[in-house]
Amino acid sequence: MKIAVDAMGGDHAPEAVVDGVIQYLQENDGQVILAGREDVLAPLLKEKGAEDLPIEIRHASEVVDMHEAPSAALRRKKDSSLRIAVEAVASGEAGAIVSAGNTGAILAISTVILKPMQCVDRPAISVLLPTSQGLSILLDAGANVDCKSNQLFQFAIMGHVYAKYILGKESPKVGLLSIGEEDTKGNEASKEAFKMLKKSNINFTGNVEGKEVFKGNADVIVCDGFAGNIALKISESLAEMIENSLRNLFLTNLRTKLAFKLVEPYFRAFKKTVDYNEVGGAPLLGINAPVIICHGSSKPKAIKNAVQLAEEFIKNDVNSHIREDVEQNLTQAYDGSTKKGRFWQQIKETIHFGSSGGKAEPEEDEAK
C-alpha cells in the first residue's frame, strides 16, 4: 500500500521531506505518493538521482502555512499539498498520510475528510516520551482541550493498542494522569474514566502523578489535550535547558573540555534516546486511516522514520484493533444496567464498527 506524504509541509520542506522519502525507499520496499508542486518536486528528485524510485508526484498548487488558521486551510485551500495527500488516502490510493505541516490543519482536514472511527468520539495525538524504562505513550497531546470521561476511556484503549502492536508490549500498563494516586483524586471526568477503566480488560494500573511520568511505571499515560500539551512542552523546554546547561558547564575551561571528550560518546547515546528524529512522528489515533504528524522542524531522518511508522501501522492493522478493542471495552464498561449502558447497546446495534472512511467534502458546520 502506498503512503501519501505532504512534501510541502514543515520548516525544511520540500528538500528535507524529499530526502527523508528517498532514505525510506532506499531502505524499504515501499511506494510513496508525494503531494506538492510538481515544478519544484520533479527537478528536486532528478537532482538527487531518485527518478527511478517508486515515487508518484501528485501536483498541488497550494501550501498550508505553518501559522495559518486550520479553518481557513480547510475551507479555502482545496488544492493544498496537505489536502491532496489526505484525499489520496480517502480515495483508497494510499493507506496512510505523513505530514510535518501545520498540526491544526492536519487535524482539521484529516478529521473532516477521513472522518473519526464510528466507535471513537474524538481523535487524539499520541507522543512517545523517553523514560527510565524505555518509551511511554502520552495522549492526548493537544487535539482536545476539554474531554469527557468516555473520551479519556477511548484514549486509553487506543494507547493500549498502539503500545501493544507498535511498541511490542504484550500487556502495556495504562495509567491516568492525575493529581494523586488515589482513585478519588482528579476532576470529575478523570474520576469517572477511572471507574470505567477498572472494568476494562486492559492492564489499567490507576492514577499517575506528574512526578511519576518519566519513571516509566506506565506504558500509556492518558490525559486531556490541555494537560498533555502543557506536560509535553514543559518536558521539551526542560530537556533543552539541561542540554544548554551541560554545554556551558563543559566549555568552562580546558579541564572541563577535556572531561567532555571522555564522556561525549555517552552523551550522544543519551541524546539519541530523547531525539524526536528517532521516533519520526506522532500518530493521530482514532481516524479511519493512519495519520502521522511530524515535528515542524523535522529533518530527513525524522521524515524517514515517520514514513516507516506509517508502514508499521498499516502492516499491523492498528486501526482494526482499535475498533475491536474500543467496542469490546465499552461493552464491559457499560454493562446495560445504566442509562449509558442501554444507550451504548443501542449504538452497537445500529452502527457497523468495521467501516472505513470515504472521501467527503466538508460542510460549513463541520469546518467550524
C-alpha positions in Angstrom: 0.0 0.0 0.0 1.3 3.4 -0.9 1.9 6.1 1.7 1.0 9.7 0.9 3.5 12.3 2.1 2.8 16.1 2.2 6.0 17.3 0.5 5.4 21.0 1.2 4.7 20.8 5.0 7.4 21.7 7.5 10.1 24.3 8.2 12.6 22.5 5.9 10.2 21.4 3.2 10.4 20.3 0.5 14.1 19.3 0.4 14.1 17.6 3.9 10.9 15.8 3.1 12.1 14.5 -0.3 15.4 13.4 1.3 13.5 11.6 4.0 11.3 9.8 1.5 14.4 8.8 -0.6 16.1 7.4 2.5 12.9 5.4 3.4 12.6 3.9 -0.1 16.3 3.0 -0.2 15.9 1.0 3.0 12.4 -0.4 2.5 10.3 -2.0 -0.3 7.5 0.7 -0.4 5.8 3.2 -2.6 5.1 6.9 -1.9 2.7 9.5 -3.3 4.5 12.8 -2.9 2.0 15.7 -2.8 3.2 19.2 -3.8 4.2 21.5 -6.6 5.4 19.3 -9.5 7.5 22.1 -10.9 9.5 22.0 -7.6 9.5 18.3 -6.8 10.3 16.8 -10.2 13.6 18.8 -10.6 14.5 18.0 -7.0 14.1 14.3 -7.5 16.1 14.4 -10.7 18.9 16.4 -8.9 19.1 13.7 -6.2 19.1 10.9 -8.8 15.8 9.5 -7.5 13.8 9.3 -10.7 13.8 5.5 -10.7 12.4 5.2 -7.1 8.7 4.3 -6.7 7.6 7.9 -6.1 4.5 9.3 -7.7 4.3 13.1 -7.7 0.7 14.4 -7.1 0.6 18.0 -8.1 -0.8 20.5 -5.6 -0.7 24.2 -6.4 -1.2 25.5 -2.8 0.7 25.2 0.5 -0.8 25.5 4.0 1.3 28.0 6.0 2.6 26.8 9.4 0.8 29.6 11.2 -2.4 29.5 9.1 -5.8 29.1 10.8 -6.9 25.4 10.4 -10.4 26.5 9.4 -9.0 28.7 6.7 -6.8 26.0 5.4 -9.8 23.6 5.3 -12.2 26.0 3.5 -10.0 28.0 1.2 -7.1 25.8 0.2 -8.8 23.0 -1.6 -5.6 22.3 -3.7 -3.1 22.3 -0.9 -0.4 19.6 -0.7 -1.8 18.5 2.7 -5.3 18.1 1.4 -4.2 16.3 -1.8 -2.3 13.9 0.3 -5.3 13.3 2.6 -7.6 12.8 -0.3 -5.2 10.2 -1.8 -5.9 8.2 1.4 -9.6 8.8 1.4 -9.9 7.5 -2.2 -8.0 4.3 -1.3 -4.9 5.1 -3.4 -2.8 5.3 -0.2 -3.0 3.6 3.1 -1.6 6.4 5.4 -0.5 10.0 5.4 2.6 11.7 6.8 3.0 15.4 7.2 5.3 17.8 9.1 3.0 20.7 8.3 0.5 22.8 10.4 -0.7 20.5 13.2 -4.1 22.2 13.5 -4.7 21.9 9.7 -3.6 18.3 9.7 -6.1 17.6 12.5 -8.9 19.5 10.8 -8.5 18.2 7.3 -8.0 14.6 8.4 -11.0 14.7 10.7 -13.3 16.2 8.1 -12.2 14.2 5.1 -11.2 10.8 6.6 -13.6 11.0 9.5 -13.1 9.6 13.0 -13.9 6.0 13.5 -17.5 5.3 14.4 -16.5 3.9 17.8 -14.4 7.0 18.7 -15.8 10.4 19.7 -12.6 12.3 19.1 -9.1 11.5 17.7 -6.1 12.0 19.9 -2.5 13.0 19.3 -0.1 10.4 20.8 3.5 11.2 21.5 6.4 9.0 22.8 8.2 10.1 25.9 11.6 8.7 26.9 11.6 7.2 30.5 14.0 5.3 32.7 12.4 2.1 31.5 12.1 2.8 27.8 9.3 4.6 25.8 5.9 5.6 27.1 2.9 6.9 25.2 1.2 10.2 26.2 -2.2 11.0 24.8 -3.9 13.3 24.2 -1.0 15.8 23.5 -3.1 18.6 22.2 -6.0 17.7 19.9 -8.8 18.1 22.6 -8.6 20.7 25.3 -11.7 19.6 27.2 -12.6 15.9 27.4 -15.4 13.8 28.8 -14.8 10.6 30.7 -15.8 8.3 27.8 -13.3 10.2 25.6 -10.5 9.6 28.1 -11.6 6.0 28.3 -11.3 5.7 24.5 -7.8 7.3 24.5 -6.7 4.7 27.0 -7.9 1.9 24.7 -6.2 3.5 21.7 -3.0 4.0 23.6 -3.1 0.3 24.7 -3.4 -0.8 21.1 -0.5 1.4 20.0 1.7 0.2 22.7 0.8 -3.5 22.0 1.1 -3.6 18.3 3.7 -1.0 17.5 5.9 -0.9 20.6 5.6 -4.6 21.1 4.4 -4.6 24.8 2.3 -7.7 25.4 0.3 -6.2 28.2 1.0 -2.5 28.4 0.4 -0.7 31.7 -2.1 2.1 31.3 -2.3 5.0 33.7 -4.5 8.1 34.1 -2.6 11.4 34.7 -3.9 12.9 37.8 -3.1 15.0 40.9 -2.8 11.9 43.2 -2.5 8.2 43.1 -5.8 7.6 45.0 -8.9 6.8 42.8 -10.7 9.7 44.5 -8.2 12.3 43.1 -8.8 14.3 39.9 -11.6 16.2 38.2 -15.0 14.7 37.6 -14.1 13.4 34.1 -10.9 11.6 35.2 -12.7 10.1 38.2 -15.5 8.7 36.0 -12.9 7.5 33.5 -11.1 5.7 36.3 -14.2 3.7 37.2 -14.7 2.8 33.5 -11.1 1.7 33.1 -11.3 -0.5 36.2 -14.0 -2.5 34.4 -12.0 -2.8 31.1 -9.9 -5.8 30.1 -6.7 -3.7 29.6 -3.9 -3.5 32.2 -5.1 -0.4 34.0 -2.8 0.5 36.8 -4.6 3.5 38.2 -3.7 7.2 38.5 -0.2 8.5 37.6 1.1 11.7 39.2 3.3 14.1 37.3 6.4 13.1 39.2 5.9 9.5 38.1 5.7 10.2 34.3 9.4 9.8 33.5 9.9 6.8 35.8 8.3 4.5 33.2 5.9 2.8 35.5 3.1 3.3 33.0 3.5 2.4 29.3 0.5 4.6 28.4 -0.4 7.8 30.1 -3.9 9.2 29.4 -5.0 12.8 29.9 -6.9 15.6 28.1 -5.2 17.6 25.5 -4.8 20.7 27.7 -2.8 18.9 30.4 -1.0 16.7 27.9 0.2 19.6 25.7 1.5 21.5 28.7 3.3 18.4 30.1 4.9 17.9 26.6 6.0 21.5 26.2 7.4 21.6 29.8 9.3 18.4 29.1 10.8 19.8 25.9 11.9 23.0 27.5 13.4 21.2 30.4 15.4 18.9 28.1 16.6 22.0 26.2 17.6 23.8 29.4 19.6 20.7 30.6 21.4 20.4 27.3 22.4 24.1 27.3 23.5 24.0 30.9 25.7 21.0 30.3 27.2 22.5 27.2 28.1 25.7 29.1 29.4 23.6 32.0 31.8 21.6 29.8 33.0 24.7 28.0 34.1 26.5 31.2 37.8 25.8 30.8 40.4 23.4 29.3 39.9 20.8 32.0 36.1 20.6 31.5 36.6 20.5 27.7 39.0 17.5 28.1 36.5 15.9 30.5 33.8 16.2 27.9 35.9 14.4 25.3 35.8 11.4 27.7 32.1 11.3 28.2 31.0 12.6 24.8 30.0 9.1 23.4 27.7 8.6 26.4 26.1 12.0 26.0 25.5 11.3 22.3 23.9 7.9 23.1 21.7 9.6 25.7 20.7 12.4 23.4 19.6 9.8 20.8 17.1 8.4 23.3 15.3 11.7 23.6 15.6 12.9 20.0 12.3 13.2 18.2 14.0 12.5 14.9 14.5 8.9 16.1 10.7 8.5 16.6 9.7 10.3 13.5 6.1 11.4 14.2 3.1 11.4 16.5 0.1 9.2 15.3 -3.3 10.9 15.3 -5.2 7.9 16.7 -9.0 7.4 16.1 -9.1 8.5 12.4 -10.2 6.0 9.8 -6.7 5.8 8.4 -3.2 6.2 9.9 -2.2 9.8 10.2 1.4 10.6 11.3 2.1 14.2 12.4 5.8 15.1 12.3 7.5 17.9 14.2 7.6 21.1 12.2 11.4 21.3 12.2 11.8 17.6 11.1 15.0 16.7 9.2 15.2 13.9 6.7 15.8 11.2 9.4 12.6 12.2 11.1 10.6 12.0 7.9 12.1 8.6 7.0 11.2 7.3 10.5 7.7 8.8 10.2 7.0 7.0 6.9 8.4 3.8 8.5 6.0 4.3 11.4 3.1 4.8 8.9 4.0 1.5 7.3 4.1 -0.3 10.6 0.5 1.0 11.3 -0.7 -0.4 8.0 1.2 -3.8 8.4 -0.1 -4.3 11.9 -3.7 -3.2 11.0 -3.7 -1.0 14.1 -7.0 0.7 13.2 -8.9 -2.6 13.1 -7.5 -3.5 16.5 -8.6 -0.1 17.9 -12.2 -0.6 16.6 -12.4 -4.1 18.1 -10.9 -3.1 21.5 -12.9 0.1 21.9 -16.2 -1.8 21.1 -15.3 -4.7 23.4 -14.2 -2.5 26.4 -17.1 -0.1 26.1 -19.5 -3.1 26.3 -17.8 -4.1 29.5 -17.7 -0.6 31.0 -21.4 -0.1 30.2 -23.0 -3.4 31.1 -26.5 -2.3 30.3 -27.6 -1.7 33.9 -27.3 2.1 33.5 -28.7 4.7 31.2 -25.3 5.0 29.4 -25.2 1.2 29.1 -28.6 0.9 27.4 -27.6 3.8 25.1 -24.3 2.1 24.2 -26.2 -1.2 23.5 -28.4 0.7 21.1 -25.4 2.2 19.3 -23.9 -1.2 18.9 -27.0 -2.5 17.2 -27.3 0.4 14.8 -23.7 1.1 13.5 -21.1 -1.0 11.8 -17.7 -0.8 13.5 -15.7 -2.1 10.6 -16.4 0.8 8.3 -13.6 2.8 6.8 -13.5 6.5 5.9 -14.5 7.7 2.5 -13.8 10.9 0.5 -16.2 13.6 1.6 -16.5 17.3 1.0 -16.6 19.2 4.4 -19.8 21.0 5.3 -19.6 24.6 6.6 -20.6 23.5 10.2 -18.1 20.6 10.1 -15.3 23.1 9.3 -16.3 25.3 12.2 
